[in-house]
Amino acid sequence: MQVKSLTAFLAFLGLNCAKASPFSKRGYNATTCKKTSVAILGAGTAGITAAQGLTNNSVTDFLIVEYNGDIGGRVAHTTFGAPNQSYTVELGANWVSDPQLNNLDRTLSFCATGASNYSSLETFNQDGANDFTDLINEFETDYSTLEQDAGYILTENLQDRSTRSGLSLARWKPGKNPEAQASEWWGWDFEYAYPPELSSQEFGIVNYNTTFYQYSDANNYVFDSRGFNAFIKGTAATFLKPNDPRLLLNTIVTNISYSDTGVTVYNQDGSCIDADYAICTFSLGVLQNDVVTFDPEFPSWKQMGIETFQMGTYTKVFLQFPPDQVFWNKSTQFFLYADPVERGYYPIFQSLDGPGFLEGSGINFVTVVDQQSYRVESQDDETTKAQVMAVLRDMFGAENVPDPIAFMYPRWSLEPWAFGSYSNWPPGTTLEMHQNLRANLGRLFFAGEATSTEYYGFLHGAFFEGQAVAEEIADCIKKRTNCSSEINYQELHGTTPLSEYDAANGWDVSSFLTYGFYG
């Protein structure tokens, strides 16, 4: 999919990461700040759907502030390949569970998606082809036990545990067996970008099931030449005119002052914005890395919420080989490698040169996550290329694997406007803690995939969160509500009874349980 180390609990230890503004706003003239009803910080999925939601509620006085020179955020693509042999590939979000996804894409359909067939898999180790699909089947059987156990934990208000603990209780114990470790990576890390030890059993299962049970079990790989973010641009085109002055591209936010009466946004170029309300759609990684300062400092409950959740990294390393020298089985989509030393070391290769994808492209890519992503993204291309090629030559035979004619990969963990790919829910973390991450501070609201309870880590989580916060603010502006602050929890509990959370936050618990566990 889509394409999650933390400084957890720094606030709890008294090390508040949201520092006060270091410049006391010198150099800024408040009388020259742009005025607006709503400042939307970020033009990714959440920011654009928030702007659309405001527009649909007849609130058109807003400004969208975007770090980059284009909209889309982590839904980003590039052109890849040798001269005259190039194709569009996605650097970030890459899969959609259904091309229409409950009418999520209302503005255009994707004509170029291919159905990911996870049964189309060959397995390898350092000696070449090695069939260990029996271990994959064993993991899937034990995963079913994990899934049912997660439902019991939630419905009985029991303490959450790590997915590793849950898998062990389900009798899945890979130990140091490389093939078993690779099977587990395929079944868990590939989705969450974090290992089972660092992932919640309870909400990891909810997160997966609310997407693939609620919408579709199909998982379609997007390779449209327009790029996946075409749907975001199509959405924006429904309310933004060409060169719309409400879209401020290449504008880097450095400081934000917020209160119960408004928000002021200060930018690197010396400009500023006075807004009645603001929607912060910064990634969890940005909030954790102190690249924007907030005045006043975040209260401890908010900072703990930010620092507790995880921002994972999912790195796709693309290689293109001479199309007439493709050495893998073109009818197979996935190739799983079990490294004898390091778990998750270049574990899964995916062919794009196959039926229904980019046939004739010669493109294959390998995915790494978590600590392997940080290692790969911190080293140079040539080092990474040599490592990947050594693995491929172990898998397919050195004599069969030519040098690539093109090579490229993004470095999401180093991007100062992202610091990772998507969020993950750690073990033992409650709904209360997540609500603290999500809750507003005065007139500063938050939205993005990380603030979605059901769909964190997924693009549609950002989509729905942008819509939801827009509705909330529009109600405030139009005085359809008393605009009281969203609930937050000063004292946290080891579990969150759904009945209490439902009453406080307007949840439909029956729907949550249905799709979360019993879809």
C-alpha positions as CSV (number, residue, x, y, z in Angstrom):
1,M,0.0,0.0,0.0
2,Q,0.2,2.9,0.9
3,V,2.8,3.9,1.3
4,K,5.5,4.2,10.1
5,S,11.7,5.7,15.9
6,L,9.8,7.9,18.1
7,T,10.6,10.2,20.9
8,A,7.7,8.9,22.7
9,F,6.3,10.4,25.9
10,L,8.7,13.4,25.9
11,A,5.9,15.6,27.2
12,F,5.2,13.1,30.0
13,L,8.8,13.4,31.0
14,G,8.5,17.2,31.0
15,L,10.4,17.8,27.7
16,N,7.7,19.7,25.8
17,C,8.7,19.7,22.1
18,A,6.4,22.6,21.0
19,K,8.7,25.6,21.8
20,A,7.5,29.1,22.0
21,S,8.3,31.4,19.1
22,P,12.0,32.4,19.3
23,F,11.6,35.7,17.5
24,S,8.7,37.4,19.3
25,K,7.2,38.1,15.9
26,R,9.7,40.9,15.2
27,G,9.8,41.8,11.6
28,Y,6.1,41.1,11.1
29,N,3.5,43.9,10.9
30,A,0.2,42.6,12.0
31,T,-1.6,45.3,9.9
32,T,-0.1,43.8,6.7
33,C,-1.1,40.2,7.5
34,K,-3.6,38.7,5.0
35,K,-7.0,38.3,6.6
36,T,-9.1,35.2,6.1
37,S,-11.9,33.3,7.8
38,V,-10.0,30.0,7.6
39,A,-6.3,29.2,7.0
40,I,-5.7,25.7,5.7
41,L,-2.2,24.6,6.3
42,G,-1.2,22.1,3.7
43,A,-2.5,21.2,0.3
44,G,-2.5,17.4,0.6
45,T,-5.6,15.2,0.7
46,A,-6.9,16.5,4.0
47,G,-6.2,20.2,3.1
48,I,-8.0,20.0,-0.3
49,T,-11.0,18.1,1.0
50,A,-11.2,20.5,3.9
51,A,-11.3,23.4,1.4
52,Q,-13.9,21.5,-0.6
53,G,-16.0,20.9,2.5
54,L,-15.9,24.6,3.4
55,T,-16.9,25.5,-0.2
56,N,-19.8,23.1,0.0
57,N,-21.0,24.9,3.1
58,S,-20.7,28.3,1.4
59,V,-17.6,29.3,3.2
60,T,-15.3,30.5,0.4
61,D,-13.1,33.0,2.4
62,F,-10.1,30.7,3.0
63,L,-6.4,30.5,2.2
64,I,-4.5,27.3,1.5
65,V,-0.9,27.4,2.5
66,E,1.4,24.8,0.8
67,Y,5.1,24.2,1.4
68,N,5.7,22.7,-2.1
69,G,5.1,24.0,-5.6
70,D,2.2,21.7,-6.3
71,I,-0.7,20.2,-4.4
72,G,-1.0,16.6,-3.3
73,G,1.3,16.2,-0.4
74,R,2.5,12.7,0.2
75,V,0.4,11.6,-2.9
76,A,3.4,12.4,-5.2
77,H,4.7,10.9,-8.4
78,T,7.7,11.3,-10.8
79,T,8.9,10.3,-14.2
80,F,11.2,7.3,-14.0
81,G,13.2,5.4,-16.6
82,A,16.0,5.7,-19.2
83,P,15.7,8.2,-22.0
84,N,12.7,7.4,-24.2
85,Q,11.7,4.6,-21.8
86,S,10.2,6.6,-19.0
87,Y,7.0,6.0,-17.1
88,T,5.0,7.6,-14.2
89,V,5.7,6.0,-10.9
90,E,4.3,6.9,-7.5
91,L,6.7,7.9,-4.7
92,G,4.1,7.9,-1.9
93,A,0.6,6.6,-1.7
94,N,0.1,4.0,-4.4
95,W,-2.9,1.8,-3.8
96,V,-6.6,2.3,-3.7
97,S,-8.8,-0.4,-2.2
98,D,-11.4,0.3,-4.9
99,P,-11.1,2.7,-7.8
100,Q,-14.3,4.5,-6.7
101,L,-13.9,3.7,-2.9
102,N,-17.4,4.6,-1.9
103,N,-17.5,7.5,-4.4
104,L,-14.4,9.0,-2.8
105,D,-13.2,10.0,-6.3
106,R,-16.1,12.1,-7.5
107,T,-14.2,14.1,-10.1
108,L,-12.4,11.5,-12.3
109,S,-12.0,7.8,-12.6
110,F,-8.6,6.1,-12.7
111,C,-8.3,4.3,-16.0
112,A,-4.9,3.0,-15.1
113,T,-5.0,0.7,-12.0
114,G,-4.0,-2.9,-11.8
115,A,-5.4,-5.4,-9.3
116,S,-2.8,-6.5,-6.9
117,N,-2.9,-10.3,-6.7
118,Y,-1.2,-11.3,-3.5
119,S,-1.5,-15.0,-4.5
120,S,0.8,-14.3,-7.4
121,L,3.9,-14.8,-5.3
122,E,7.3,-16.6,-5.6
123,T,9.5,-17.1,-2.6
124,F,13.3,-17.0,-2.4
125,N,16.3,-17.1,0.0
126,Q,20.0,-16.6,-0.5
127,D,20.3,-19.8,-2.4
128,G,17.6,-18.9,-5.0
129,A,14.1,-20.1,-5.4
130,N,12.8,-21.7,-2.2
131,D,9.1,-22.5,-1.6
132,F,8.1,-21.5,1.9
133,T,4.5,-20.6,1.1
134,D,3.5,-23.2,3.8
135,L,4.8,-20.7,6.3
136,I,2.8,-17.9,4.8
137,N,-0.3,-20.0,5.0
138,E,0.5,-20.8,8.7
139,F,0.9,-17.1,9.4
140,E,-2.5,-16.4,7.8
141,T,-4.1,-19.1,10.0
142,D,-2.7,-17.7,13.2
143,Y,-3.5,-14.1,12.0
144,S,-7.2,-15.2,12.0
145,T,-6.9,-16.1,15.6
146,L,-5.2,-12.7,16.3
147,E,-8.1,-11.0,14.6
148,Q,-10.7,-12.6,16.7
149,D,-8.8,-12.0,19.9
150,A,-8.5,-8.3,19.0
151,G,-12.3,-8.2,18.8
152,Y,-12.6,-9.7,22.2
153,I,-10.1,-7.2,23.7
154,L,-12.1,-4.3,22.4
155,T,-15.6,-5.5,23.2
156,E,-14.7,-6.6,26.7
157,N,-12.7,-3.4,27.4
158,L,-9.5,-5.3,28.0
159,Q,-6.0,-3.9,27.9
160,D,-4.5,-3.7,24.4
161,R,-1.3,-5.6,23.7
162,S,1.4,-5.6,21.0
163,T,0.8,-7.6,17.8
164,R,3.8,-9.6,18.7
165,S,2.2,-10.7,22.0
166,G,-1.0,-11.4,20.2
167,L,0.7,-13.5,17.5
168,S,2.6,-15.5,20.1
169,L,-0.6,-16.2,21.9
170,A,-2.0,-17.4,18.6
171,R,0.9,-19.8,18.4
172,W,2.9,-17.9,15.7
173,K,6.5,-18.0,16.8
174,P,8.9,-17.2,13.9
175,G,12.0,-17.2,16.1
176,K,15.2,-16.8,14.1
177,N,13.8,-18.7,11.0
178,P,14.5,-16.3,8.1
179,E,11.7,-17.7,6.0
180,A,9.2,-17.4,8.9
181,Q,10.4,-13.8,9.5
182,A,9.9,-13.0,5.8
183,S,6.4,-14.5,5.9
184,E,5.5,-12.3,8.9
185,W,6.9,-9.2,7.2
186,W,4.8,-10.0,4.2
187,G,1.7,-10.4,6.4
188,W,2.2,-7.4,8.8
189,D,5.1,-5.0,8.2
190,F,4.3,-4.6,4.5
191,E,1.0,-2.9,5.5
192,Y,1.9,-1.0,8.7
193,A,5.6,-0.1,8.1
194,Y,6.3,-1.1,11.7
195,P,7.0,-4.6,13.1
196,P,4.6,-6.4,15.3
197,E,6.5,-5.5,18.5
198,L,5.7,-1.8,17.9
199,S,2.1,-2.1,16.7
200,S,-1.2,-2.3,18.5
201,Q,-3.0,-5.6,18.1
202,E,-6.4,-4.1,18.8
203,F,-6.2,-1.1,16.5
204,G,-4.0,-2.7,13.9
205,I,-6.8,-5.1,13.2
206,V,-9.5,-2.4,13.4
207,N,-7.5,-0.3,10.9
208,Y,-7.1,-3.1,8.4
209,N,-10.7,-4.4,8.6
210,T,-12.5,-1.0,8.5
211,T,-10.9,-0.5,5.0
212,F,-10.9,-3.9,3.4
213,Y,-14.1,-5.2,4.9
214,Q,-16.0,-1.9,4.8
215,Y,-15.2,-1.0,1.2
216,S,-13.5,-3.7,-0.8
217,D,-10.9,-6.4,-0.4
218,A,-9.5,-5.4,-3.8
219,N,-6.2,-3.5,-3.6
220,N,-5.5,-1.7,-6.9
221,Y,-2.1,-0.4,-7.8
222,V,-2.3,3.0,-9.4
223,F,0.0,3.6,-12.4
224,D,-1.9,6.3,-14.2
225,S,0.3,8.6,-16.3
226,R,-1.4,11.6,-14.7
227,G,-0.3,10.5,-11.3
228,F,-2.4,9.4,-8.3
229,N,-2.8,13.0,-7.2
230,A,-4.8,13.7,-10.3
231,F,-7.9,12.9,-8.1
232,I,-6.8,15.6,-5.6
233,K,-6.2,18.1,-8.4
234,G,-9.6,17.2,-9.9
235,T,-11.2,17.8,-6.5
236,A,-9.4,21.2,-6.2
237,A,-10.6,22.2,-9.7
238,T,-14.2,22.0,-8.5
239,F,-13.7,25.1,-6.3
240,L,-10.3,26.7,-7.3
241,K,-9.9,28.7,-10.5
242,P,-6.6,28.7,-12.4
243,N,-4.1,30.8,-10.5
244,D,-6.6,31.2,-7.7
245,P,-5.1,33.7,-5.2
246,R,-6.4,31.6,-2.3
247,L,-3.8,28.9,-3.1
248,L,-0.4,30.0,-1.7
249,L,2.2,27.5,-3.1
250,N,5.9,27.5,-2.1
251,T,5.0,29.1,1.3
252,I,6.7,27.6,4.3
253,V,5.0,28.0,7.7
254,T,7.5,28.6,10.6
255,N,5.4,29.8,13.5
256,I,1.7,29.6,14.6
257,S,0.1,31.6,17.3
258,Y,-3.4,30.4,18.4
259,S,-6.1,31.4,20.9
260,D,-9.8,31.1,21.5
261,T,-10.4,34.1,19.2
262,G,-8.1,33.4,16.2
263,V,-4.9,32.1,14.7
264,T,-1.9,33.9,13.2
265,V,0.4,32.1,10.8
266,Y,3.9,33.3,10.2
267,N,5.8,32.2,7.1
268,Q,9.5,31.9,6.1
269,D,9.2,34.6,3.5
270,G,8.1,37.2,6.0
271,S,4.4,37.1,5.2
272,C,1.7,36.3,7.7
273,I,-2.0,35.4,7.8
274,D,-4.6,36.4,10.4
275,A,-7.4,33.8,10.4
276,D,-10.5,33.3,12.5
277,Y,-9.8,29.6,12.3
278,A,-7.0,27.4,11.1
279,I,-6.8,23.7,10.0
280,C,-3.3,22.2,10.5
281,T,-2.9,19.2,8.2
282,F,0.8,18.8,8.9
283,S,2.0,15.2,9.0
284,L,2.5,13.6,12.4
285,G,6.2,13.6,11.5
286,V,6.3,17.3,11.1
287,L,4.5,17.8,14.4
288,Q,7.0,15.5,16.1
289,N,10.1,17.1,14.6
290,D,9.6,20.7,15.8
291,V,10.0,22.3,12.4
292,V,7.1,24.7,13.2
293,T,6.8,26.4,16.6
294,F,3.5,27.1,18.4
295,D,2.6,29.9,20.7
296,P,1.5,29.1,23.3
297,E,3.3,25.8,23.8
298,F,1.0,22.8,23.4
299,P,-0.5,21.6,26.7
300,S,1.0,18.4,28.0
301,W,-2.1,16.3,27.0
302,K,-1.7,17.5,23.4
303,Q,2.0,17.0,23.2
304,M,1.8,13.5,24.7
305,G,-0.8,12.6,22.1
306,I,1.6,13.8,19.3
307,E,4.6,12.1,20.7
308,T,3.0,8.8,21.5
309,F,1.8,7.9,18.0
310,Q,4.3,6.7,15.4
311,M,5.3,8.0,12.0
312,G,6.5,5.2,9.8
313,T,8.5,5.3,6.6
314,Y,7.8,3.1,3.5
315,T,10.4,3.3,0.8
316,K,10.0,2.0,-2.7
317,V,13.3,1.5,-4.5
318,F,12.8,1.5,-8.3
319,L,14.9,-0.3,-10.8
320,Q,14.6,-0.5,-14.6
321,F,16.2,-3.2,-16.6
322,P,16.6,-3.5,-20.4
323,P,13.1,-4.6,-21.4
324,D,14.5,-7.4,-23.6
325,Q,16.5,-8.7,-20.6
326,V,13.8,-9.1,-18.0
327,F,14.9,-12.0,-15.8
328,W,11.9,-12.6,-13.6
329,N,8.6,-14.4,-14.4
330,K,6.4,-11.7,-16.0
331,S,3.3,-13.5,-15.0
332,T,4.2,-13.2,-11.3
333,Q,3.6,-10.0,-9.4
334,F,5.5,-10.4,-6.1
335,F,8.8,-12.0,-5.2
336,L,9.5,-12.4,-1.5
337,Y,13.1,-12.7,-0.2
338,A,14.1,-14.2,3.1
339,D,17.5,-12.7,4.1
340,P,19.6,-15.1,6.3
341,V,20.8,-12.3,8.6
342,E,18.5,-9.2,8.6
343,R,14.8,-9.3,8.9
344,G,13.2,-7.0,6.4
345,Y,16.3,-6.6,4.2
346,Y,15.0,-5.9,0.7
347,P,12.2,-8.4,1.3
348,I,9.6,-7.8,-1.4
349,F,10.1,-7.1,-5.1
350,Q,7.1,-6.2,-7.3
351,S,7.1,-6.4,-11.0
352,L,5.5,-3.6,-13.1
353,D,6.5,-5.3,-16.4
354,G,3.5,-7.8,-16.4
355,P,0.0,-8.2,-17.7
356,G,-2.2,-5.3,-16.7
357,F,0.5,-3.0,-15.5
358,L,3.4,-1.3,-17.4
359,E,4.1,-4.1,-19.8
360,G,7.4,-3.7,-21.6
361,S,8.8,-1.2,-19.1
362,G,11.4,-3.4,-17.5
363,I,10.6,-1.9,-14.1
364,N,10.7,-3.7,-10.8
365,F,10.7,-2.2,-7.4
366,V,11.6,-3.4,-3.9
367,T,10.0,-2.1,-0.7
368,V,11.7,-1.6,2.7
369,V,10.1,-0.1,5.9
370,D,11.0,1.1,9.4
371,Q,14.7,0.7,10.4
372,Q,15.6,-0.6,6.9
373,S,14.0,2.5,5.4
374,Y,16.1,4.8,7.7
375,R,19.3,3.0,6.7
376,V,18.5,3.1,3.0
377,E,17.4,6.7,3.0
378,S,20.5,7.8,4.8
379,Q,22.9,6.2,2.4
380,D,23.8,7.1,-1.2
381,D,22.2,5.7,-4.3
382,E,25.2,3.6,-5.4
383,T,25.4,1.9,-2.0
384,T,21.8,1.0,-2.1
385,K,21.9,-0.1,-5.7
386,A,24.8,-2.5,-4.9
387,Q,22.9,-4.0,-2.0
388,V,19.7,-4.5,-4.1
389,M,21.6,-6.0,-7.0
390,A,23.4,-8.5,-4.7
391,V,20.1,-9.7,-3.4
392,L,18.6,-10.0,-6.9
393,R,21.6,-12.0,-8.0
394,D,21.3,-14.3,-5.0
395,M,17.6,-14.8,-5.9
396,F,17.9,-15.2,-9.7
397,G,21.5,-16.1,-10.3
398,A,24.3,-13.6,-10.9
399,E,24.6,-14.7,-14.6
400,N,20.9,-13.9,-15.2
401,V,20.7,-10.4,-13.8
402,P,22.0,-7.4,-15.9
403,D,22.8,-4.0,-14.5
404,P,19.8,-1.6,-14.3
405,I,19.5,1.2,-16.8
406,A,17.7,3.4,-14.3
407,F,17.6,3.6,-10.5
408,M,15.8,5.9,-8.1
409,Y,14.0,6.1,-4.7
410,P,12.5,8.8,-2.5
411,R,13.7,9.7,1.0
412,W,10.5,10.3,2.9
413,S,12.1,10.3,6.4
414,L,14.3,13.2,5.4
415,E,11.6,15.4,3.7
416,P,11.2,18.4,6.0
417,W,7.5,18.7,5.1
418,A,6.7,15.0,5.8
419,F,9.4,13.2,7.9
420,G,7.9,9.8,7.0
421,S,5.2,8.2,5.0
422,Y,2.2,7.5,7.3
423,S,1.2,6.9,10.9
424,N,0.9,3.8,13.0
425,W,-0.8,3.0,16.3
426,P,1.5,1.7,19.0
427,P,0.5,-1.0,21.5
428,G,-1.3,-0.1,24.7
429,T,-2.5,3.3,23.4
430,T,-6.1,4.1,23.9
431,L,-8.9,5.9,22.1
432,E,-8.5,8.7,24.7
433,M,-4.9,9.2,23.7
434,H,-5.8,9.3,20.0
435,Q,-8.5,11.9,20.7
436,N,-5.9,14.1,22.4
437,L,-3.9,13.9,19.1
438,R,-7.0,14.9,17.2
439,A,-8.6,17.5,19.4
440,N,-8.4,21.2,18.6
441,L,-6.6,24.0,20.6
442,G,-8.8,27.0,20.6
443,R,-9.4,27.9,17.0
444,L,-6.5,25.7,15.8
445,F,-7.9,22.4,14.4
446,F,-6.1,19.3,13.2
447,A,-6.8,16.9,10.3
448,G,-4.9,14.2,8.4
449,E,-4.5,10.5,8.1
450,A,-3.0,10.3,11.6
451,T,-6.1,11.9,13.2
452,S,-8.4,9.3,11.7
453,T,-9.3,6.6,14.3
454,E,-10.5,4.0,11.8
455,Y,-8.4,4.8,8.8
456,Y,-5.1,6.1,10.1
457,G,-2.3,5.4,7.6
458,F,-4.7,5.4,4.7
459,L,-5.3,8.1,2.1
460,H,-9.0,7.9,2.7
461,G,-8.4,8.6,6.4
462,A,-7.0,12.0,5.4
463,F,-9.9,12.5,2.9
464,F,-12.6,12.0,5.5
465,E,-10.8,13.9,8.3
466,G,-10.5,17.0,6.0
467,Q,-14.2,16.8,5.3
468,A,-15.1,16.4,9.0
469,V,-13.1,19.3,10.3
470,A,-14.5,21.5,7.5
471,E,-18.0,20.7,8.6
472,E,-17.1,21.5,12.2
473,I,-15.7,24.9,11.4
474,A,-18.4,25.8,8.9
475,D,-20.9,25.1,11.7
476,C,-19.0,27.5,14.0
477,I,-18.8,30.2,11.3
478,K,-22.5,29.9,10.6
479,K,-23.3,29.6,14.3
480,R,-25.1,26.3,13.8
481,T,-23.3,25.0,16.9
482,N,-22.0,26.4,20.2
483,C,-18.4,25.7,19.0
484,S,-17.3,24.2,22.2
485,S,-13.8,22.6,22.1
486,E,-13.5,18.9,21.1
487,I,-13.2,16.7,24.1
488,N,-9.7,16.0,25.4
489,Y,-8.5,13.8,28.3
490,Q,-6.3,15.3,31.0
491,E,-6.2,11.9,32.8
492,L,-5.7,8.7,30.7
493,H,-7.0,5.3,31.4
494,G,-5.6,1.9,30.4
495,T,-8.6,1.1,28.3
496,T,-11.4,3.2,26.8
497,P,-14.9,1.7,27.2
498,L,-16.6,2.2,23.8
499,S,-19.9,3.3,25.4
500,E,-18.1,6.2,27.1
501,Y,-16.2,7.2,24.0
502,D,-19.3,6.9,21.9
503,A,-21.2,9.3,24.2
504,A,-18.3,11.8,24.2
505,N,-17.5,11.8,20.5
506,G,-20.6,10.8,18.7
507,W,-19.3,7.4,17.5
508,D,-21.5,4.8,15.9
509,V,-20.1,1.9,18.0
510,S,-22.2,-0.8,16.3
511,S,-20.7,0.2,12.9
512,F,-17.2,0.4,14.3
513,L,-17.5,-3.1,15.8
514,T,-19.1,-4.5,12.6
515,Y,-16.4,-3.3,10.3
516,G,-13.6,-3.5,12.8
517,F,-13.9,-7.1,13.6
518,Y,-16.8,-8.9,12.1
519,G,-17.0,-7.7,8.5
